[in-house]
Amino acid sequence: MSKRTLFTIAIMSFGLLGCSNDTPPESAADPSYSAVSGSEKRFDIYRRVPLTADIAHLSKDQRHMLKEMFAAARIMDQLFWLQSYGNPDFLMPYVKGTNAAMFTDINYGPWDRLDNNTPFLEGFQKKPLGAKFYPADMSKEEFEAWQQIGKDGLYSIVTRRDDGSLMLTPYSNAYGPQLTRAAEHLRKAAELAEDPIFAEYLTLRADALLSDDYQPSDRRWMDMTGNKVDFVVGPIETYEDRLFGYRTAFEAYILIKDLAWSERLSRFVQYLPELQRNLPVPEQYKQEAVGGNSQLNAYDVVYYAGHSNAGSKTIAINLPNDEEVQLSKGTRRLQLKNAMQAKFEHILLPIADVLIAPAQRQHITFDAFFANTMFHEVAHGLGIKKTIDSGDNVRTALRETASAIEEGKADILGLYMVTQLHAKGELGDAALEDFYVTFMASIFRSVRFGAASAHGKANMIRFNYFLENGAFVRDPDSGTYRVNMVGMREAMANLSRLILTIQGDGDLLAAQRLLADRGIIGEQLAADLSRLAEANIPVDVSFEQGEKQLGL
């Protein structure tokens, strides 16, 4: 019996197949899904890149430990399929051998994640905002009227009882067999770990998969400093829940630490309290202390799974997301250097050659791209986590807008941090213009992720705000953009103030207005982005990854 068949049986036994999209085509004689007319032009928007890293310094036990991590990560991949689409056995065999197969696999379903989740296979409607976290026929009004404690929890799904009423099921029950197997792999990995704190983290993480209590493992993860291998695994981000932004999606990253680069980054942590105090907002919006155990490290990523592997690929991580852990212990910021390098070479530089003014292209550098990305992640820890009046989590108060607003905050405060540290002489000999022009080029890269992406929305807001406030000038003859250094500094400060105020006030209506008014792509920007497509510049990367690429 194949692994895929076992996967199907396990899913069916728990009744998780869900809506009608989880069924194969009606014709059993010729089962196939055809591509929507015109969608084929999207199938090559990802540049295929091998994902490798040097593991020569790892011991025999550490290499065996990696294999256990790969096994656990693949289970996270299966679980994310269930959360995003449903049973892949009722989809993937029917696109196998077609030019849509890889695109379906990248998107974890028949919806184009970088085109506002538009279906690219015939027979599918637009993706439900709540993915598979909620019943397909559930309205927002029904959910909001539901008197159920914990209904906005991070680690549960909402289903219907036989009588039609809503029911809350913890992840540990809904996905019990898969999570039990994943926990077993984590415990085996813990036995092979040479770093005792890392071993304890893996054990606590295994416990969390079965209990839905992730805070102890998050806290222990913050204590790790000396491990050469790292593993981010579990239900983490809430981006997939576009209905409310409550529920987390399963994912995993397997990481090899770059000791030399990490050493270079460690000195920036000392400036976080000062940067928090100097934020361009009134005092009440910056009263929260920055966690004292924050870390900056560089890694080569060797495996993405689940949510992290769907659509556009993350190139930096800022975790944990738990607000209480952040306030007490800070966060760890992990820069994924090899993935970042792939995007810089294959995407950002070609974009600059099309859309950045020739006189400023010399300022597009990998060091500036790395720094901007790194300080984006650091900036997630700045600002405010609890609303001023009610003390609610900002994430809860801003609901479905929270992810896009938070990504917008991190982007603009990251640039603010670069500006502050450059003035202190902490960024070497690089010109401030390097960071600003590279930041501008990166807007064009990220805005192509589309309106379904929190990062894409955040970049749309920033582009339109910068346009309105003179942060750049577009040459109508060449169709290229030139950064106005003075205008960008002013726009940076004003947008930082606007977003931090919305978060501190927990102002859902203001967040919705900001997204509606500025989270859009205008005609001119759309025309310029189409030039990137005509130049065959990929929108993002996908990876050839796994044990084979590492020589395991």
Order of alpha helices (4+ residues) and beta strands (2+ residues): alpha-beta-alpha-alpha-beta-beta-alpha-beta-beta-alpha-alpha-alpha-alpha-beta-beta-alpha-alpha-beta-beta-alpha-beta-alpha-alpha-alpha-alpha-alpha-alpha-alpha-beta-beta-alpha-alpha-alpha-beta-alpha
